[in-house]
Amino acid sequence: MTGYGRAQKILSGRDILVEIRSVNHRYYEYSSRIPRAYSYIDEKLKALLKTGISRGKVEVNVTVNTIEGRDTVIAVNKDIAEGYVNALRTLNAELGTNGEGWLEDDIKLSKLIKLPDVFSIQKAPDDEEQIWSDISEVAGEALARFVEMRETEGERLRVDVINKADFILSSVAKVEELSPQTVENYRNKLYQKLSEVLADKDIDEQRIITEAAIFSEKIAVDEETVRLRSHVSQLKSMLDSGEPVGRKLDFIVQEMNREVNTIGSKAQDLSVTKLVVDMKAEIEKIREQIQNIE
């Protein structure tokens, strides 16, 4: 089923954006676009989405932008600072021995920090658990919006499929109404043909009647209409269950089509044939629609 969900938040100094899209697919197929630095969350994200999505070709896009300065630490290079201090004092001592007199030892921290390489800026190590906690929070919100959109679309599809199923039931009722007369007409025609073919044979007329009756019963569609009604009933129950039923609906629609095909192969009446064509058209529409149902 098609769907879209988006969420964005600033958490722990990171601007996190998660977008979820899906198109129709028979099974759950996952793909992602995640910054390489956070690739370790991919399997966790896949499992998270599967808790709310059981069918569809799903693509998730994760963007993480660190707010300036929030992922850095200032490191003090003590050895370098100490080296500067020692070098300055050594220089002072050497100048003093040349008769110039001792220089004032005015080394101050404010001056020392201005010297090169005393401080260095480094990227803070990632807290993977915290990062996953933040991304999963945003992904959860995106998933909730995604599911909400799908549920709205799913209700529309449910109503449409039920309307088509009701049309099929009304057509089945017409077939059942026409069936007895169709069987009777076929029996009479078959009896007439058998009588003509066997007119000069020494065969009991009751035997002809019996054989005509046996063959005419083969075009009766009572069993098929009963099964077709049962399949439609199951289809409606699944649509009202509130559970993921897309794959089960595939099977039910396949069985409905099988029964209608059998009715069509037995049809000896143009009116029944037309009803069969109409039912097959509606079943095909249902088949297309349920590809959108999870």
C-alpha positions as MATLAB code, in Angstrom:
seq = 'MTGYGRAQKILSGRDILVEIRSVNHRYYEYSSRIPRAYSYIDEKLKALLKTGISRGKVEVNVTVNTIEGRDTVIAVNKDIAEGYVNALRTLNAELGTNGEGWLEDDIKLSKLIKLPDVFSIQKAPDDEEQIWSDISEVAGEALARFVEMRETEGERLRVDVINKADFILSSVAKVEELSPQTVENYRNKLYQKLSEVLADKDIDEQRIITEAAIFSEKIAVDEETVRLRSHVSQLKSMLDSGEPVGRKLDFIVQEMNREVNTIGSKAQDLSVTKLVVDMKAEIEKIREQIQNIE';
ca = [
       0.000    0.000    0.000;
       1.215    3.482   -0.773;
       1.943    5.751    2.163;
       4.109    8.564    3.490;
       5.207    9.677    6.941;
       7.638   12.394    8.036;
       8.994   13.611   11.365;
      11.782   16.004   12.389;
      13.228   16.843   15.805;
      16.312   18.336   17.434;
      17.594   15.905   20.052;
      20.960   15.791   21.855;
      22.369   18.520   19.626;
      21.336   16.809   16.381;
      18.706   17.823   13.840;
      17.117   14.478   12.875;
      14.759   13.994    9.929;
      13.089   10.670    9.079;
      10.906   10.132    5.990;
       9.085    6.875    5.200;
       7.581    6.085    1.797;
       6.012    2.920    0.419;
       4.493    1.610   -2.792;
       2.556   -1.573   -3.486;
       4.368   -4.842   -3.036;
       3.216   -8.339   -2.180;
       5.672   -8.654    0.712;
       7.613   -6.392    3.084;
      10.650   -5.080    1.218;
      12.881   -2.568    2.996;
      15.487   -0.157    1.661;
      17.155    2.829    3.301;
      19.306    5.898    2.815;
      21.247    6.528    6.010;
      24.455    8.568    6.545;
      27.437    6.225    6.508;
      28.449    7.290   10.017;
      25.155    5.915   11.341;
      24.928    2.746    9.244;
      24.911    0.658   12.426;
      21.252    1.635   13.026;
      20.018    0.135    9.744;
      18.941   -3.293   11.024;
      17.347   -1.761   14.115;
      15.423    0.681   11.938;
      14.266   -2.108    9.641;
      12.912   -4.059   12.622;
      11.217   -0.951   14.036;
       9.343   -0.240   10.810;
       8.271   -3.859   10.512;
       6.317   -3.496   13.769;
       3.920   -1.195   11.921;
       4.275   -2.309    8.296;
       3.764   -5.856    7.089;
       3.396   -5.299    3.355;
       4.803   -2.895    0.796;
       8.038   -1.750   -0.776;
       9.272    0.598    1.954;
      11.982    3.223    1.617;
      13.217    5.185    4.637;
      15.430    8.253    4.442;
      17.343    9.439    7.545;
      19.158   12.769    7.712;
      21.240   13.769   10.754;
      22.805   17.222   11.005;
      24.877   18.063   14.080;
      24.310   21.531   15.510;
      27.591   23.504   15.261;
      29.923   22.871   18.165;
      27.757   20.299   19.891;
      29.838   17.323   18.813;
      33.275   18.766   19.626;
      35.574   18.735   22.660;
      38.503   21.015   23.462;
      41.634   19.044   24.340;
      44.605   20.557   26.239;
      48.024   19.528   24.984;
      49.806   19.618   28.361;
      53.151   18.507   27.000;
      53.205   21.325   24.481;
      52.159   23.894   27.081;
      54.805   22.640   29.476;
      57.354   22.774   26.690;
      56.515   26.429   26.018;
      56.907   27.314   29.707;
      60.230   25.506   30.028;
      61.553   27.045   26.835;
      60.638   30.566   27.946;
      62.279   30.101   31.332;
      65.400   28.627   29.748;
      65.561   31.609   27.413;
      65.194   33.955   30.378;
      68.023   32.214   32.220;
      70.324   32.318   29.209;
      69.719   35.993   28.578;
      70.415   36.710   32.261;
      73.865   35.068   32.062;
      74.871   37.372   29.225;
      74.904   40.341   31.559;
      71.550   41.666   30.487;
      70.005   40.874   33.852;
      67.099   38.698   34.629;
      63.925   39.345   32.658;
      60.620   39.511   34.466;
      59.002   36.096   34.546;
      55.520   37.232   33.504;
      54.231   34.013   31.931;
      50.448   34.103   32.296;
      47.757   31.631   31.313;
      46.047   34.221   29.127;
      49.236   34.515   27.093;
      50.023   30.814   27.109;
      46.715   29.802   25.516;
      47.482   32.006   22.523;
      50.520   29.948   21.621;
      50.077   27.421   18.775;
      48.849   23.894   19.477;
      48.245   24.367   23.203;
      44.583   23.554   22.546;
      43.106   21.285   19.891;
      39.511   20.795   18.777;
      38.414   17.192   18.438;
      35.154   15.462   17.483;
      33.445   13.946   20.495;
      33.038   10.152   20.331;
      29.540    9.000   19.328;
      27.250    7.565   21.970;
      25.638    4.932   19.748;
      22.919    4.056   22.236;
      21.895    7.701   22.614;
      21.955    8.260   18.865;
      19.752    5.216   18.252;
      17.393    6.326   21.045;
      17.003    9.738   19.403;
      16.619    8.426   15.839;
      14.150    5.738   16.928;
      12.030    8.401   18.665;
      11.809   10.435   15.466;
      11.291    7.308   13.346;
       8.460    6.237   15.656;
       6.642    9.521   15.052;
       7.161    9.235   11.286;
       5.856    5.656   11.401;
       2.735    6.731   13.325;
       1.931    9.336   10.669;
       2.674    6.824    7.929;
       0.272    4.276    9.448;
      -2.400    6.954    9.960;
      -2.253    7.863    6.282;
      -2.459    4.203    5.307;
      -5.445    3.621    7.574;
      -7.336    6.500    5.954;
      -6.607    5.141    2.496;
      -7.352    1.601    3.665;
     -10.860    2.540    4.842;
     -11.643    3.975    1.429;
     -10.407    0.791   -0.236;
     -12.384   -1.381    2.205;
     -15.633    0.360    1.289;
     -14.886    0.078   -2.422;
     -14.050   -3.657   -2.246;
     -17.162   -4.405   -0.164;
     -19.323   -2.606   -2.722;
     -17.826   -4.746   -5.459;
     -18.360   -7.883   -3.362;
     -22.021   -6.931   -2.895;
     -22.371   -6.585   -6.660;
     -21.001  -10.112   -7.047;
     -23.507  -11.422   -4.480;
     -26.390   -9.792   -6.345;
     -25.150  -11.425   -9.553;
     -24.921  -14.801   -7.790;
     -28.550  -14.404   -6.708;
     -29.559  -13.841  -10.338;
     -27.584  -16.905  -11.437;
     -29.325  -18.998   -8.772;
     -32.675  -17.678   -9.947;
     -31.962  -18.575  -13.577;
     -30.269  -21.900  -12.850;
     -33.342  -24.188  -12.414;
     -34.896  -23.024  -15.660;
     -31.558  -23.295  -17.448;
     -31.154  -26.892  -16.287;
     -34.721  -27.724  -17.300;
     -34.274  -26.216  -20.761;
     -31.031  -28.132  -21.240;
     -32.687  -31.386  -20.139;
     -35.532  -30.936  -22.639;
     -33.168  -30.144  -25.503;
     -30.975  -33.101  -24.662;
     -33.991  -35.410  -24.429;
     -35.176  -34.284  -27.858;
     -31.774  -34.878  -29.405;
     -31.406  -38.302  -27.837;
     -34.892  -39.248  -28.948;
     -34.124  -38.239  -32.534;
     -30.812  -40.093  -32.611;
     -32.228  -43.235  -31.017;
     -35.632  -43.176  -32.683;
     -34.959  -46.342  -34.650;
     -33.233  -48.140  -31.793;
     -34.827  -50.510  -29.402;
     -34.053  -48.465  -26.254;
     -36.393  -47.857  -23.366;
     -37.685  -44.287  -23.330;
     -37.240  -44.166  -19.547;
     -33.555  -44.858  -20.072;
     -33.360  -41.838  -22.397;
     -35.074  -39.669  -19.810;
     -32.668  -40.878  -17.116;
     -29.580  -40.262  -19.224;
     -30.835  -36.790  -20.170;
     -31.393  -36.002  -16.509;
     -27.889  -37.185  -15.540;
     -26.197  -35.070  -18.182;
     -28.331  -32.012  -17.481;
     -27.355  -32.111  -13.809;
     -23.773  -31.549  -14.863;
     -24.603  -27.959  -15.765;
     -26.130  -27.210  -12.371;
     -24.116  -24.570  -10.504;
     -25.593  -24.909   -7.004;
     -22.307  -26.020   -5.438;
     -20.333  -23.252   -7.124;
     -22.723  -20.495   -6.025;
     -22.681  -21.771   -2.427;
     -18.878  -21.745   -2.366;
     -18.772  -18.351   -4.048;
     -21.085  -16.903   -1.387;
     -18.832  -18.393    1.281;
     -15.728  -16.823   -0.256;
     -17.396  -13.405   -0.415;
     -18.412  -13.739    3.220;
     -14.818  -14.571    4.190;
     -13.542  -11.615    2.191;
     -15.852   -9.226    4.053;
     -14.888  -10.692    7.429;
     -11.192  -10.221    6.663;
     -11.716   -6.621    5.617;
     -13.482   -5.924    8.920;
     -10.914   -7.752   11.070;
      -8.550   -4.797   11.451;
      -5.543   -7.075   10.916;
      -3.071   -7.337    8.015;
      -4.925   -9.568    5.546;
      -3.512   -8.654    2.136;
      -2.006  -12.078    1.371;
      -5.100  -13.932    2.585;
      -7.259  -11.754    0.351;
      -5.090  -12.743   -2.613;
      -6.001  -16.375   -1.993;
      -9.720  -15.716   -1.453;
      -9.991  -13.701   -4.666;
      -8.236  -16.495   -6.526;
     -10.838  -18.960   -5.233;
     -13.703  -16.611   -6.146;
     -12.369  -16.397   -9.677;
     -12.127  -20.185   -9.846;
     -15.809  -20.631   -8.920;
     -16.971  -17.986  -11.400;
     -14.924  -19.628  -14.152;
     -16.602  -22.956  -13.395;
     -20.044  -21.342  -13.545;
     -19.083  -19.837  -16.890;
     -17.927  -23.185  -18.282;
     -21.246  -24.772  -17.286;
     -23.398  -21.900  -18.518;
     -25.913  -22.903  -21.176;
     -27.735  -19.605  -21.105;
     -26.744  -16.200  -22.496;
     -28.115  -14.385  -19.460;
     -25.914  -16.459  -17.135;
     -22.912  -15.916  -19.410;
     -23.405  -12.146  -19.201;
     -23.583  -12.335  -15.408;
     -20.370  -14.356  -15.374;
     -18.588  -11.735  -17.485;
     -19.753   -8.986  -15.115;
     -18.611  -10.930  -12.034;
     -15.192  -11.635  -13.543;
     -14.769   -7.915  -14.268;
     -15.556   -7.029  -10.641;
     -13.242   -9.742   -9.311;
     -10.414   -8.357  -11.408;
     -11.068   -4.898   -9.964;
     -10.987   -6.380   -6.463;
      -7.721   -8.159   -7.275;
      -6.167   -4.839   -8.270;
      -7.464   -3.054   -5.196;
      -6.279   -5.588   -2.643;
      -2.717   -5.066   -3.833;
      -3.092   -1.761   -1.963;
      -4.303   -3.447    1.224;
      -1.886   -4.498    3.891;
];
